[in-house]
Amino acid sequence: MSSHVPEAYHKHVIGAGGRSIQRIMKKYGVYVKFSNADEFLLLGGYNDNMDNVIAWTPRKNSVNLELLRQAVSENISPKVHPPSFILMSFTNARVLS
């Protein structure tokens, strides 16, 4: 199974020292590999690859792939990183636009 998780969420899904993703992998018996744009470039790939997360498991655990997808999706919900707003002067806002 392969899917896309924005790179901004990779660190949160993987967790400190890989603990979060290790817990999920052990729970579902699935191996997960996260790739970023730099890795694709080193391998001769391209930046706009849609699938940057690859998961695989023995056929007997294939049912768990969908459970894995749901567990990862829960970690990247908008609740994790609520939108931030910055107050700034009109002059500074014009510089940004």
TIMI-2910 file (N, C-alpha, C, CB; in pm, 1 decimal, decimal comma, always signed):
<rs>
+----------+----------+----------+----------+----------+----------+----------+----------+----------+----------+----------+----------+------+
!      n_x !      n_y !      n_z !     ca_x !     ca_y !     ca_z !      c_x !      c_y !      c_z !     cb_x !     cb_y !     cb_z ! resn !
+----------+----------+----------+----------+----------+----------+----------+----------+----------+----------+----------+----------+------+
!    +84,7 !   -116,2 !     +0,0 !     +0,0 !     +0,0 !     +0,0 !    +89,6 !   +122,9 !     +0,0 !    -96,6 !     -0,5 !   +121,3 !  Met !
!    +51,4 !   +221,1 !    -73,8 !   +122,7 !   +347,9 !    -69,2 !    +19,8 !   +459,2 !    -61,4 !   +216,0 !   +365,7 !   -193,1 !  Ser !
!    +57,9 !   +567,7 !     +1,6 !    -32,5 !   +681,3 !    +14,9 !    +49,4 !   +807,5 !    +33,6 !   -130,7 !   +661,4 !   +133,0 !  Ser !
!    -20,0 !   +918,4 !    +40,9 !    +46,7 !  +1047,3 !    +55,7 !    +14,3 !  +1107,0 !   +192,2 !     +4,7 !  +1144,0 !    -57,3 !  His !
!   +118,5 !  +1146,2 !   +263,7 !   +106,8 !  +1220,9 !   +389,0 !   +194,5 !  +1344,0 !   +371,3 !   +150,4 !  +1133,9 !   +516,4 !  Val !
!   +138,5 !  +1464,3 !   +386,7 !   +221,0 !  +1584,5 !   +370,5 !   +345,1 !  +1578,2 !   +459,8 !   +138,7 !  +1710,8 !   +403,1 !  Pro !
!   +457,9 !  +1621,3 !   +404,5 !   +584,3 !  +1613,7 !   +478,4 !   +579,7 !  +1689,7 !   +609,9 !   +697,2 !  +1667,0 !   +393,4 !  Glu !
!   +496,5 !  +1791,2 !   +618,6 !   +485,0 !  +1868,0 !   +742,5 !   +436,4 !  +1780,9 !   +858,2 !   +390,2 !  +1986,1 !   +722,8 !  Ala !
!   +367,5 !  +1671,3 !   +828,5 !   +313,9 !  +1583,7 !   +932,6 !   +402,1 !  +1463,0 !   +960,6 !   +176,9 !  +1536,9 !   +893,9 !  Tyr !
!   +504,5 !  +1439,3 !   +880,9 !   +588,2 !  +1321,0 !   +900,9 !   +644,7 !  +1315,3 !  +1042,1 !   +701,9 !  +1319,2 !   +799,7 !  His !
!   +700,3 !  +1425,9 !  +1088,8 !   +763,4 !  +1427,9 !  +1220,9 !   +662,7 !  +1392,4 !  +1330,1 !   +825,0 !  +1566,0 !  +1248,9 !  Lys !
!   +541,7 !  +1444,8 !  +1319,4 !   +440,3 !  +1417,1 !  +1421,2 !   +396,6 !  +1270,1 !  +1416,6 !   +318,4 !  +1509,5 !  +1401,7 !  His !
!   +376,8 !  +1217,0 !  +1297,5 !   +332,5 !  +1077,9 !  +1285,1 !   +441,0 !   +982,0 !  +1332,8 !   +294,2 !  +1046,3 !  +1139,4 !  Val !
!   +566,8 !  +1011,3 !  +1300,3 !   +677,7 !   +924,9 !  +1341,1 !   +700,2 !   +932,9 !  +1491,2 !   +806,2 !   +963,1 !  +1266,6 !  Ile !
!   +688,5 !  +1051,8 !  +1549,0 !   +703,8 !  +1069,8 !  +1692,8 !   +849,0 !  +1079,2 !  +1736,1 !   +637,1 !   +957,2 !  +1765,4 !  Gly !
!   +868,2 !  +1112,5 !  +1862,0 !  +1002,8 !  +1127,6 !  +1918,6 !  +1074,3 !   +993,3 !  +1917,4 !   +996,5 !  +1184,3 !  +2063,1 !  Ala !
!  +1188,9 !   +989,0 !  +1850,6 !  +1265,4 !   +865,3 !  +1843,2 !  +1194,9 !   +754,1 !  +1767,8 !  +1297,4 !   +818,4 !  +1980,3 !  Gly !
!  +1091,2 !   +787,8 !  +1691,6 !  +1016,6 !   +688,0 !  +1615,4 !   +917,5 !   +608,8 !  +1697,8 !  +1110,8 !   +594,4 !  +1550,7 !  Gly !
!   +892,7 !   +652,5 !  +1820,5 !   +806,5 !   +574,7 !  +1911,0 !   +664,4 !   +558,7 !  +1858,8 !   +802,2 !   +640,3 !  +2046,9 !  Arg !
!   +605,8 !   +667,0 !  +1807,8 !   +465,7 !   +659,5 !  +1763,6 !   +448,8 !   +561,0 !  +1649,1 !   +415,6 !   +797,7 !  +1720,6 !  Ser !
!   +532,8 !   +573,6 !  +1546,8 !   +517,7 !   +484,9 !  +1431,1 !   +557,9 !   +342,1 !  +1466,6 !   +602,0 !   +535,8 !  +1312,7 !  Ile !
!   +654,8 !   +324,7 !  +1556,4 !   +692,7 !   +189,7 !  +1599,7 !   +576,1 !   +121,5 !  +1670,8 !   +816,0 !   +195,0 !  +1692,5 !  Gln !
!   +505,4 !   +197,3 !  +1753,9 !   +390,1 !   +142,3 !  +1825,1 !   +281,9 !    +99,2 !  +1725,4 !   +333,3 !   +246,3 !  +1925,1 !  Arg !
!   +256,3 !   +184,0 !  +1625,1 !   +155,2 !   +152,7 !  +1524,4 !   +198,4 !    +31,3 !  +1441,7 !   +130,5 !   +274,6 !  +1432,5 !  Ile !
!   +326,1 !    +26,5 !  +1401,8 !   +374,8 !    -85,7 !  +1321,1 !   +363,7 !   -216,9 !  +1398,2 !   +520,6 !    -61,9 !  +1278,1 !  Met !
!   +398,2 !   -213,7 !  +1526,0 !   +391,0 !   -334,8 !  +1607,4 !   +246,0 !   -378,4 !  +1627,5 !   +458,9 !   -312,2 !  +1743,4 !  Lys !
!   +158,1 !   -282,1 !  +1650,5 !    +17,0 !   -312,2 !  +1674,7 !    -46,4 !   -382,4 !  +1554,8 !    -59,9 !   -183,9 !  +1706,7 !  Lys !
!    -14,1 !   -336,1 !  +1432,8 !    -78,0 !   -389,5 !  +1312,9 !     +9,4 !   -487,7 !  +1235,1 !   -117,1 !   -276,9 !  +1223,1 !  Tyr !
!   +133,7 !   -509,5 !  +1278,2 !   +221,4 !   -602,0 !  +1207,4 !   +255,4 !   -555,2 !  +1066,8 !   +157,7 !   -737,6 !  +1200,9 !  Gly !
!   +278,3 !   -424,5 !  +1053,4 !   +302,0 !   -362,3 !   +923,2 !   +431,6 !   -283,2 !   +929,4 !   +183,0 !   -270,4 !   +882,0 !  Val !
!   +509,8 !   -283,5 !   +820,7 !   +629,8 !   -201,3 !   +811,4 !   +596,1 !    -76,2 !   +731,4 !   +747,8 !   -280,2 !   +745,7 !  Tyr !
!   +641,0 !    +41,2 !   +780,2 !   +609,6 !   +168,9 !   +715,6 !   +738,4 !   +243,3 !   +684,4 !   +517,4 !   +255,4 !   +805,3 !  Val !
!   +746,9 !   +299,6 !   +564,4 !   +862,0 !   +380,1 !   +521,4 !   +811,5 !   +515,7 !   +474,0 !   +943,0 !   +307,9 !   +408,0 !  Lys !
!   +862,6 !   +622,5 !   +537,1 !   +830,9 !   +759,5 !   +497,0 !   +943,7 !   +810,6 !   +408,4 !   +810,6 !   +852,5 !   +621,5 !  Phe !
!   +910,5 !   +871,5 !   +297,4 !  +1009,9 !   +931,2 !   +208,0 !   +980,6 !  +1079,7 !   +194,5 !  +1009,5 !   +861,7 !    +68,2 !  Ser !
!  +1086,5 !  +1157,1 !   +173,7 !  +1065,7 !  +1300,1 !   +150,6 !  +1118,3 !  +1336,6 !    +12,5 !  +1135,7 !  +1385,3 !   +260,4 !  Asn !
!  +1098,2 !  +1460,1 !    -26,3 !  +1136,4 !  +1505,7 !   -160,2 !  +1285,9 !  +1489,2 !   -184,6 !  +1096,7 !  +1651,8 !   -179,6 !  Ala !
!  +1367,4 !  +1512,3 !    -82,5 !  +1512,5 !  +1499,3 !    -98,5 !  +1552,7 !  +1355,6 !   -132,5 !  +1583,9 !  +1544,6 !    +29,3 !  Asp !
!  +1487,5 !  +1258,0 !    -68,9 !  +1518,4 !  +1117,9 !    -98,6 !  +1481,8 !  +1082,9 !   -242,5 !  +1444,5 !  +1024,9 !     -1,5 !  Glu !
!  +1369,0 !  +1135,0 !   -290,0 !  +1330,1 !  +1109,0 !   -428,3 !  +1433,0 !  +1165,7 !   -525,1 !  +1191,9 !  +1168,5 !   -457,1 !  Phe !
!  +1484,4 !  +1283,7 !   -494,7 !  +1584,1 !  +1344,8 !   -582,5 !  +1713,4 !  +1263,6 !   -584,9 !  +1613,2 !  +1488,2 !   -538,0 !  Leu !
!  +1755,7 !  +1214,5 !   -468,4 !  +1877,9 !  +1133,7 !   -462,2 !  +1865,3 !  +1003,4 !   -540,9 !  +1912,3 !  +1102,6 !   -317,5 !  Leu !
!  +1745,5 !   +950,5 !   -545,9 !  +1722,6 !   +825,1 !   -617,6 !  +1688,3 !   +847,3 !   -764,4 !  +1611,4 !   +747,0 !   -550,9 !  Leu !
!  +1695,1 !   +973,6 !   -808,7 !  +1664,0 !  +1003,4 !   -948,1 !  +1516,4 !  +1022,6 !   -972,9 !  +1714,9 !   +894,5 !  -1036,0 !  Gly !
!  +1438,2 !  +1035,3 !   -866,7 !  +1294,6 !  +1055,3 !   -879,4 !  +1261,6 !  +1200,3 !   -904,6 !  +1223,2 !  +1006,8 !   -755,4 !  Gly !
!  +1143,9 !  +1237,2 !   -868,9 !  +1101,0 !  +1374,0 !   -890,0 !  +1026,2 !  +1424,6 !   -767,7 !  +1013,3 !  +1384,7 !  -1015,0 !  Tyr !
!  +1015,3 !  +1556,2 !   -756,5 !   +956,6 !  +1621,7 !   -639,7 !   +808,9 !  +1593,3 !   -620,0 !   +976,3 !  +1768,1 !   -650,0 !  Asn !
!   +734,3 !  +1581,0 !   -726,8 !   +588,9 !  +1577,5 !   -716,8 !   +532,1 !  +1436,6 !   -705,9 !   +529,0 !  +1645,6 !   -835,2 !  Asp !
!   +606,6 !  +1344,9 !   -649,0 !   +556,1 !  +1209,6 !   -631,8 !   +440,3 !  +1213,0 !   -533,1 !   +668,1 !  +1113,5 !   -583,1 !  Asn !
!   +327,2 !  +1158,3 !   -571,2 !   +207,8 !  +1165,6 !   -487,7 !   +215,0 !  +1072,2 !   -366,8 !    +85,4 !  +1132,7 !   -570,2 !  Met !
!   +278,3 !   +958,2 !   -379,7 !   +283,2 !   +863,0 !   -268,9 !   +419,6 !   +867,9 !   -202,4 !   +252,5 !   +720,0 !   -317,8 !  Asp !
!   +422,5 !   +918,8 !    -79,0 !   +549,6 !   +930,3 !     -8,4 !   +555,0 !   +842,7 !   +116,4 !   +574,5 !  +1074,6 !    +29,5 !  Asn !
!   +452,8 !   +760,3 !   +137,7 !   +451,4 !   +665,0 !   +248,7 !   +421,0 !   +527,2 !   +189,9 !   +345,4 !   +705,6 !   +359,4 !  Val !
!   +507,6 !   +433,0 !   +218,5 !   +488,9 !   +297,0 !   +168,7 !   +476,1 !   +205,0 !   +288,9 !   +607,2 !   +252,6 !    +75,5 !  Ile !
!   +375,8 !   +117,5 !   +285,4 !   +354,2 !    +21,0 !   +393,6 !   +341,0 !   -117,5 !   +332,3 !   +227,3 !    +57,2 !   +478,1 !  Ala !
!   +402,8 !   -216,0 !   +396,4 !   +387,3 !   -352,0 !   +349,4 !   +385,0 !   -447,2 !   +467,1 !   +499,0 !   -388,9 !   +252,3 !  Trp !
!   +329,3 !   -565,0 !   +440,4 !   +309,4 !   -665,1 !   +543,6 !   +291,7 !   -801,4 !   +476,8 !   +186,6 !   -629,9 !   +632,8 !  Thr !
!   +309,9 !   -909,8 !   +550,0 !   +277,7 !  -1040,8 !   +492,2 !   +129,1 !  -1047,3 !   +454,6 !   +313,4 !  -1154,6 !   +592,0 !  Pro !
!    +98,4 !  -1129,4 !   +358,1 !    -39,0 !  -1138,5 !   +307,8 !   -139,6 !  -1167,8 !   +419,7 !    -48,1 !  -1247,0 !   +200,5 !  Arg !
!    -99,3 !  -1245,4 !   +519,6 !   -192,6 !  -1279,8 !   +627,5 !   -234,9 !  -1157,0 !   +708,1 !   -129,3 !  -1382,9 !   +720,6 !  Lys !
!   -154,6 !  -1049,9 !   +706,1 !   -188,8 !   -927,1 !   +778,0 !   -242,8 !   -818,1 !   +686,3 !    -67,6 !   -875,3 !   +851,5 !  Asn !
!   -273,5 !   -850,6 !   +561,6 !   -313,4 !   -747,3 !   +465,8 !   -438,6 !   -670,9 !   +509,0 !   -337,0 !   -809,8 !   +330,5 !  Ser !
!   -521,9 !   -731,1 !   +591,2 !   -640,5 !   -661,9 !   +642,6 !   -599,2 !   -541,0 !   +726,7 !   -728,0 !   -758,4 !   +726,5 !  Val !
!   -483,4 !   -550,3 !   +789,7 !   -437,8 !   -443,2 !   +878,3 !   -389,9 !   -318,9 !   +804,3 !   -327,4 !   -494,0 !   +965,5 !  Asn !
!   -371,1 !   -326,4 !   +673,2 !   -325,0 !   -209,1 !   +599,1 !   -425,8 !    -94,4 !   +607,4 !   -299,5 !   -245,6 !   +452,9 !  Leu !
!   -553,9 !   -126,7 !   +599,1 !   -655,3 !    -21,1 !   +609,9 !   -659,5 !    +34,3 !   +752,1 !   -794,7 !    -74,9 !   +569,4 !  Glu !
!   -640,5 !    -50,7 !   +851,8 !   -635,6 !     -2,9 !   +990,2 !   -515,6 !    +88,6 !  +1011,2 !   -629,9 !   -121,4 !  +1088,4 !  Leu !
!   -404,1 !    +54,7 !   +947,7 !   -285,9 !   +140,2 !   +954,1 !   -315,8 !   +276,0 !   +892,4 !   -166,8 !    +73,9 !   +882,7 !  Leu !
!   -379,1 !   +276,8 !   +776,1 !   -412,7 !   +402,9 !   +709,3 !   -499,5 !   +490,3 !   +800,8 !   -486,2 !   +375,5 !   +575,2 !  Arg !
!   -595,4 !   +429,4 !   +868,7 !   -681,3 !   +504,8 !   +959,9 !   -601,6 !   +559,2 !  +1078,0 !   -796,2 !   +416,7 !  +1010,1 !  Gln !
!   -510,9 !   +480,2 !  +1132,7 !   -430,7 !   +524,7 !  +1247,1 !   -341,7 !   +642,2 !  +1208,7 !   -344,9 !   +409,1 !  +1300,9 !  Ala !
!   -281,2 !   +636,3 !  +1090,7 !   -196,7 !   +746,9 !  +1045,4 !   -282,6 !   +869,8 !  +1017,5 !   -116,7 !   +706,9 !   +918,8 !  Val !
!   -399,7 !   +849,9 !   +958,1 !   -489,4 !   +962,6 !   +929,0 !   -533,1 !  +1033,6 !  +1056,5 !   -612,5 !   +914,2 !   +852,1 !  Ser !
!   -552,9 !   +958,7 !  +1163,0 !   -590,4 !  +1020,7 !  +1290,4 !   -479,9 !  +1112,3 !  +1341,2 !   -621,9 !   +913,4 !  +1395,1 !  Glu !
!   -354,5 !  +1077,5 !  +1313,5 !   -241,7 !  +1159,4 !  +1358,1 !   -222,0 !  +1284,6 !  +1275,3 !   -116,3 !  +1078,7 !  +1355,2 !  Asn !
!   -283,9 !  +1293,6 !  +1158,9 !   -266,1 !  +1413,1 !  +1076,7 !   -394,4 !  +1493,6 !  +1065,6 !   -217,3 !  +1374,8 !   +938,2 !  Ile !
!   -486,3 !  +1471,3 !  +1157,5 !   -611,5 !  +1546,4 !  +1153,8 !   -585,7 !  +1693,0 !  +1186,3 !   -714,1 !  +1486,6 !  +1252,4 !  Ser !
!   -676,0 !  +1782,4 !  +1145,7 !   -658,0 !  +1925,4 !  +1174,0 !   -648,2 !  +1956,8 !  +1323,3 !   -772,5 !  +2003,7 !  +1114,4 !  Pro !
!   -697,5 !  +1868,4 !  +1408,6 !   -688,8 !  +1891,5 !  +1552,5 !   -543,4 !  +1894,0 !  +1599,8 !   -766,6 !  +1783,6 !  +1628,2 !  Lys !
!   -457,3 !  +1821,7 !  +1529,8 !   -317,1 !  +1813,8 !  +1569,2 !   -248,9 !  +1948,0 !  +1552,0 !   -244,3 !  +1707,1 !  +1488,2 !  Val !
!   -271,0 !  +2011,5 !  +1439,7 !   -209,1 !  +2140,5 !  +1409,7 !   -317,1 !  +2240,7 !  +1371,9 !   -104,7 !  +2127,0 !  +1295,7 !  His !
!   -380,7 !  +2302,6 !  +1471,4 !   -484,6 !  +2399,6 !  +1437,1 !   -423,6 !  +2516,9 !  +1361,1 !   -557,1 !  +2449,6 !  +1564,3 !  Pro !
!   -502,9 !  +2581,5 !  +1276,6 !   -449,2 !  +2694,8 !  +1201,5 !   -402,3 !  +2805,9 !  +1294,1 !   -553,9 !  +2748,7 !  +1105,0 !  Pro !
!   -295,9 !  +2872,9 !  +1254,8 !   -240,8 !  +2983,1 !  +1333,3 !   -265,3 !  +3113,7 !  +1260,2 !    -89,4 !  +2962,9 !  +1359,8 !  Ser !
!   -290,7 !  +3217,0 !  +1336,3 !   -309,2 !  +3350,0 !  +1280,3 !   -208,9 !  +3443,2 !  +1344,7 !   -454,3 !  +3401,0 !  +1301,4 !  Phe !
!   -152,9 !  +3530,7 !  +1265,0 !    -54,3 !  +3626,2 !  +1313,9 !   -107,8 !  +3765,8 !  +1290,4 !    +83,5 !  +3606,6 !  +1244,5 !  Ile !
!   -108,9 !  +3845,9 !  +1395,2 !   -149,4 !  +3985,3 !  +1381,0 !    -29,4 !  +4066,8 !  +1336,2 !   -207,5 !  +4040,8 !  +1513,9 !  Leu !
!    -49,1 !  +4147,4 !  +1231,5 !    +59,2 !  +4232,3 !  +1183,2 !     +0,9 !  +4359,5 !  +1123,8 !   +146,0 !  +4157,9 !  +1078,9 !  Met !
!    +87,4 !  +4455,0 !  +1108,2 !    +42,8 !  +4583,0 !  +1053,6 !     +9,9 !  +4568,1 !   +905,4 !   +150,5 !  +4691,7 !  +1074,4 !  Ser !
!    -65,9 !  +4663,3 !   +854,7 !   -104,4 !  +4663,3 !   +714,2 !    +18,6 !  +4670,0 !   +624,2 !   -198,3 !  +4780,5 !   +684,5 !  Phe !
!   +117,9 !  +4746,6 !   +664,3 !   +240,1 !  +4761,1 !   +585,0 !   +311,5 !  +4627,1 !   +569,9 !   +334,2 !  +4864,1 !   +649,7 !  Thr !
!   +324,4 !  +4554,7 !   +678,4 !   +390,0 !  +4423,7 !   +672,0 !   +308,6 !  +4324,0 !   +590,4 !   +412,6 !  +4369,0 !   +812,5 !  Asn !
!   +177,6 !  +4331,8 !   +599,8 !    +92,0 !  +4241,6 !   +523,6 !   +109,1 !  +4265,9 !   +374,3 !    -55,1 !  +4259,3 !   +564,1 !  Ala !
!   +126,2 !  +4391,7 !   +334,6 !   +146,0 !  +4423,0 !   +192,7 !   +278,0 !  +4364,3 !   +143,2 !   +143,5 !  +4575,9 !   +169,7 !  Arg !
!   +379,1 !  +4361,3 !   +228,9 !   +508,8 !  +4306,4 !   +189,9 !   +496,7 !  +4156,1 !   +164,7 !   +615,0 !  +4334,6 !   +298,9 !  Val !
!   +415,1 !  +4087,2 !   +243,8 !   +399,3 !  +3942,9 !   +229,8 !   +318,2 !  +3903,0 !   +107,3 !   +334,6 !  +3887,2 !   +352,6 !  Leu !
!   +229,3 !  +3989,2 !    +62,3 !   +141,8 !  +3949,9 !    -49,4 !   +199,2 !  +3977,5 !   -184,1 !    +12,3 !  +4018,7 !    -39,1 !  Ser !
+----------+----------+----------+----------+----------+----------+----------+----------+----------+----------+----------+----------+------+
</rs>
